[in-house]
């Protein structure tokens, strides 16, 4: 892996880890805003997938559609298809709670957030475990 590719993969992974950290911290605060915390779960999954695409020298599309990114990632490893349902769950959180009027409930429930965090963290770990140690943040 060349140095620019290694650096960019690491940067995507670092940003994903920061999104997970942000979601964890915000959700732990009493009355922490779960609407922004769940957004960071979607972002962590998106950035983790984009790290994999960079590592595989695949184009990184400007999209928040995690299902699309999972399908692209599966071109390098079919095990990504196991994450398609997680992608379907997480994708709407890119915008669902960010803008008024997009959901019946203006805030996610604690259960909904916990599931989103579990999925995002699981995908992040899956991807970092597939990668060699060099790009790890």
C-alpha positions in Angstrom: 0.0 0.0 0.0 1.4 3.4 -0.9 1.8 6.1 1.7 -1.0 8.4 0.4 -3.5 5.5 0.3 -2.4 4.4 3.8 -2.8 7.9 5.2 -6.2 8.4 3.6 -7.5 5.0 4.9 -6.2 5.9 8.4 -8.0 9.3 8.2 -11.3 7.7 7.3 -10.9 5.2 10.2 -10.0 8.0 12.6 -13.0 10.0 11.6 -15.2 6.9 12.0 -13.7 6.3 15.5 -14.4 9.9 16.5 -18.0 9.6 15.4 -18.4 6.5 17.6 -16.7 8.3 20.4 -19.0 11.3 20.0 -22.1 9.1 19.9 -20.9 7.3 23.1 -20.2 10.5 25.0 -23.4 12.3 24.0 -25.6 9.3 24.7 -24.1 8.9 28.2 -25.0 12.4 29.3 -28.3 12.6 31.1 -30.7 14.0 28.6 -28.0 13.9 25.9 -29.5 14.6 22.5 -30.0 11.1 21.0 -30.9 12.7 17.6 -27.4 13.9 17.1 -25.8 10.8 18.7 -27.7 8.5 16.3 -26.5 10.7 13.4 -22.9 10.0 14.4 -23.7 6.2 14.4 -24.6 6.5 10.7 -21.6 8.6 10.0 -19.2 6.1 11.7 -20.6 3.3 9.5 -20.3 5.5 6.4 -16.7 6.5 7.1 -15.7 2.9 8.0 -17.0 1.7 4.7 -15.3 4.5 2.8 -12.0 3.5 4.6 -12.4 0.0 3.2 -13.1 1.4 -0.3 -10.0 3.6 -0.2 -7.9 0.6 1.0 -9.2 -1.4 -1.9 -8.5 1.5 -4.3 -12.1 1.7 -5.3 -13.9 5.0 -6.0 -15.4 6.6 -2.9 -18.9 7.9 -3.9 -20.3 11.0 -2.3 -23.3 9.2 -0.8 -24.8 8.6 2.6 -26.5 5.4 1.3 -24.8 2.7 3.4 -26.5 -0.1 1.4 -24.9 1.2 -1.8 -21.5 1.4 0.0 -21.9 -2.2 1.4 -22.6 -3.5 -2.1 -19.5 -1.7 -3.4 -17.4 -3.0 -0.5 -18.7 -6.6 -1.2 -16.9 -6.4 -4.5 -13.7 -6.8 -2.5 -15.1 -9.2 0.2 -18.5 -10.9 0.0 -18.7 -11.0 3.8 -19.8 -7.3 3.5 -23.2 -8.6 2.3 -23.8 -9.8 5.9 -24.0 -6.1 6.8 -26.7 -5.1 4.3 -29.5 -5.2 6.8 -27.4 -3.0 9.2 -26.9 -0.6 6.4 -30.6 -0.5 5.7 -31.2 0.3 9.4 -28.5 3.0 9.7 -28.9 4.8 6.3 -32.0 6.9 7.3 -30.1 8.4 10.3 -28.1 10.5 8.0 -31.1 12.8 7.8 -34.1 11.4 9.7 -33.6 13.3 12.9 -31.5 16.2 11.6 -34.4 18.1 10.0 -37.8 18.8 11.4 -40.8 17.0 9.9 -39.0 14.0 8.5 -40.1 11.6 11.2 -43.2 11.2 13.2 -41.1 11.2 16.4 -38.6 14.1 16.6 -36.2 12.0 18.7 -35.0 8.4 18.5 -35.7 6.2 21.5 -32.9 4.9 23.7 -33.6 1.4 22.2 -33.3 2.7 18.7 -30.1 4.5 19.5 -28.6 1.5 21.3 -29.3 -0.7 18.2 -27.8 1.9 15.9 -24.7 2.2 18.0 -24.3 -1.6 18.2 -24.6 -1.9 14.4 -22.2 1.0 13.7 -19.6 -0.2 16.2 -19.9 -3.8 14.9 -19.3 -2.7 11.3 -16.4 -0.5 12.3 -14.8 -3.4 14.2 -15.5 -5.8 11.3 -13.7 -3.5 8.9 -10.7 -2.7 11.1 -10.3 -6.4 11.7 -10.1 -7.0 7.9 -7.5 -4.3 7.3 -3.8 -4.7 8.0 -2.5 -3.0 11.1 -0.8 -0.1 9.2 -3.9 2.1 8.7 -5.2 1.6 12.2 -5.6 5.0 13.9 
